[in-house]
Amino acid sequence: MKNQKGFSLIELLIVVVIIGIIAAIAIPNLLAARRSANEGSAISSLRTVHGAEMTYQATTGAGNYAGSLSTLSTAGLVDSVLGGGTKSGYTFGGVATAASGGTPAVFSYWGNPVTASGVTQTGTRNFGIQTEGVLRYGSAGTAWSSAANVAAGSPLNN
């Protein structure tokens, strides 16, 4: 009789099933961590944009704000990735109104998840920031596209 060593088919199948169970538990947690990281990056990006707009107004803007990410990027105040309008699973946009007739200049920026639902969801909330610097959020069900959307959001307390 030969002394053969190795695993039986049943033993290999059991190992494959155990690996499958571990993957089924780990993958949703991994996706949730990625969404959370994307949201943290969006918050940080909007804070960066706020600081960049304040710098632009005080230096280049002659009292007015840039009003676009590409202008801030060209001025070297935000990185080229954010200046392109998409970063870490979020798309960003913004508007600015120039000062006129005693009304001060104002700006508003927002970030929406690239994919707002499903397995490939990149975020669960929209974020926005305006001239006063209060970061706001709302559910990602409808993409924000105006200063009114940002103003209607809830203040973010972090």
C-alpha positions as CSV (number, residue, x, y, z in Angstrom):
1,M,0.0,0.0,0.0
2,K,1.3,3.4,-1.0
3,N,1.5,6.2,1.6
4,Q,-0.3,9.1,-0.2
5,K,-0.6,12.4,1.5
6,G,-2.9,15.3,0.5
7,F,-6.3,16.8,1.0
8,S,-9.6,15.1,0.1
9,L,-12.2,16.8,-2.1
10,I,-14.5,17.3,0.9
11,E,-11.7,19.0,2.9
12,L,-11.0,21.4,0.0
13,L,-14.7,22.2,-0.4
14,I,-15.0,23.0,3.3
15,V,-12.1,25.4,3.0
16,V,-13.7,27.1,0.0
17,V,-17.0,27.5,1.8
18,I,-15.3,29.0,4.8
19,I,-13.4,31.5,2.6
20,G,-16.7,32.4,0.9
21,I,-18.4,33.1,4.3
22,I,-15.6,35.3,5.4
23,A,-15.7,37.2,2.1
24,A,-19.5,37.7,2.4
25,I,-19.0,39.3,5.8
26,A,-15.9,41.4,4.9
27,I,-17.0,42.9,1.5
28,P,-19.9,45.0,2.8
29,N,-17.7,46.4,5.6
30,L,-15.1,47.3,3.0
31,L,-17.6,49.1,0.8
32,A,-19.0,51.0,3.9
33,A,-15.4,52.0,4.8
34,R,-14.8,53.3,1.2
35,R,-18.1,55.3,1.3
36,S,-17.1,56.8,4.6
37,A,-13.6,57.7,3.3
38,N,-15.2,59.3,0.2
39,E,-17.4,61.5,2.4
40,G,-14.5,62.5,4.6
41,S,-12.6,63.5,1.5
42,A,-15.6,65.5,0.2
43,I,-15.8,67.4,3.5
44,S,-12.1,68.1,3.5
45,S,-12.3,69.3,-0.2
46,L,-15.1,71.7,0.6
47,R,-13.2,73.2,3.5
48,T,-10.2,73.6,1.2
49,V,-12.4,75.3,-1.4
50,H,-13.7,77.7,1.3
51,G,-10.2,78.7,2.3
52,A,-9.2,79.0,-1.3
53,E,-12.1,81.4,-2.0
54,M,-11.2,83.5,1.0
55,T,-7.6,83.7,-0.3
56,Y,-8.7,84.5,-3.8
57,Q,-11.0,87.3,-2.6
58,A,-8.2,88.9,-0.5
59,T,-5.5,88.6,-3.2
60,T,-6.6,88.2,-6.8
61,G,-10.3,88.8,-6.8
62,A,-10.4,92.5,-5.8
63,G,-13.2,91.8,-3.3
64,N,-15.0,89.2,-5.4
65,Y,-14.9,85.4,-5.3
66,A,-13.7,83.1,-8.1
67,G,-16.9,81.1,-8.4
68,S,-15.4,78.1,-10.1
69,L,-13.1,75.4,-9.3
70,S,-11.2,75.8,-12.5
71,T,-10.4,79.4,-11.7
72,L,-9.2,78.4,-8.2
73,S,-7.0,75.7,-9.8
74,T,-5.5,78.1,-12.3
75,A,-4.7,80.4,-9.4
76,G,-2.9,77.5,-7.7
77,L,-5.3,77.6,-4.7
78,V,-6.7,74.0,-5.2
79,D,-5.2,70.9,-6.7
80,S,-5.9,70.1,-10.4
81,V,-8.0,67.0,-9.5
82,L,-10.4,69.1,-7.4
83,G,-10.1,71.8,-10.0
84,G,-11.5,69.3,-12.5
85,G,-14.7,69.0,-10.5
86,T,-14.4,65.3,-9.4
87,K,-12.5,63.8,-6.5
88,S,-12.8,60.7,-4.4
89,G,-16.2,59.6,-5.7
90,Y,-17.8,63.1,-5.5
91,T,-18.5,65.7,-8.2
92,F,-18.2,69.4,-7.1
93,G,-19.7,72.6,-8.4
94,G,-20.2,76.1,-7.3
95,V,-21.3,79.6,-8.0
96,A,-20.4,83.1,-6.9
97,T,-22.2,86.5,-7.0
98,A,-20.1,89.6,-7.3
99,A,-20.5,92.5,-4.9
100,S,-22.8,95.2,-6.2
101,G,-24.7,98.2,-4.7
102,G,-23.7,97.6,-1.1
103,T,-24.4,93.9,-1.4
104,P,-21.3,91.8,-0.5
105,A,-19.9,89.1,-2.8
106,V,-21.0,85.6,-1.8
107,F,-20.2,82.0,-3.0
108,S,-21.7,78.5,-2.6
109,Y,-20.1,75.2,-3.4
110,W,-21.5,71.7,-3.3
111,G,-20.4,68.1,-3.6
112,N,-22.6,65.2,-4.8
113,P,-21.8,61.5,-4.8
114,V,-20.9,60.2,-8.3
115,T,-23.1,57.2,-7.6
116,A,-25.8,57.8,-5.0
117,S,-27.3,54.3,-4.7
118,G,-26.5,50.6,-5.3
119,V,-23.5,48.4,-4.6
120,T,-21.1,50.9,-6.2
121,Q,-22.5,53.8,-4.1
122,T,-19.7,56.4,-3.6
123,G,-21.5,58.3,-0.8
124,T,-24.7,58.6,1.1
125,R,-24.8,62.4,1.6
126,N,-24.4,65.6,-0.4
127,F,-22.3,68.3,1.2
128,G,-22.1,72.1,0.7
129,I,-20.4,75.2,2.0
130,Q,-21.2,78.9,1.6
131,T,-19.4,82.2,2.3
132,E,-20.0,82.0,6.1
133,G,-18.1,78.7,6.2
134,V,-20.8,76.5,7.7
135,L,-20.6,73.0,6.2
136,R,-24.0,71.5,5.4
137,Y,-25.2,68.1,4.3
138,G,-28.3,66.4,3.0
139,S,-29.4,63.0,1.7
140,A,-27.9,61.9,-1.6
141,G,-31.3,61.2,-3.1
142,T,-31.3,64.4,-5.2
143,A,-28.1,66.0,-6.5
144,W,-27.5,69.6,-5.3
145,S,-27.0,72.1,-8.0
146,S,-27.5,75.6,-6.5
147,A,-26.9,77.8,-3.5
148,A,-30.5,77.2,-2.4
149,N,-29.8,73.5,-2.1
150,V,-26.8,74.2,0.2
151,A,-28.7,76.7,2.2
152,A,-31.5,74.2,2.8
153,G,-29.1,71.5,4.1
154,S,-28.5,70.7,7.7
155,P,-25.3,72.0,9.5
156,L,-22.6,69.4,9.9
157,N,-21.4,69.3,13.4
158,N,-17.9,67.9,13.0
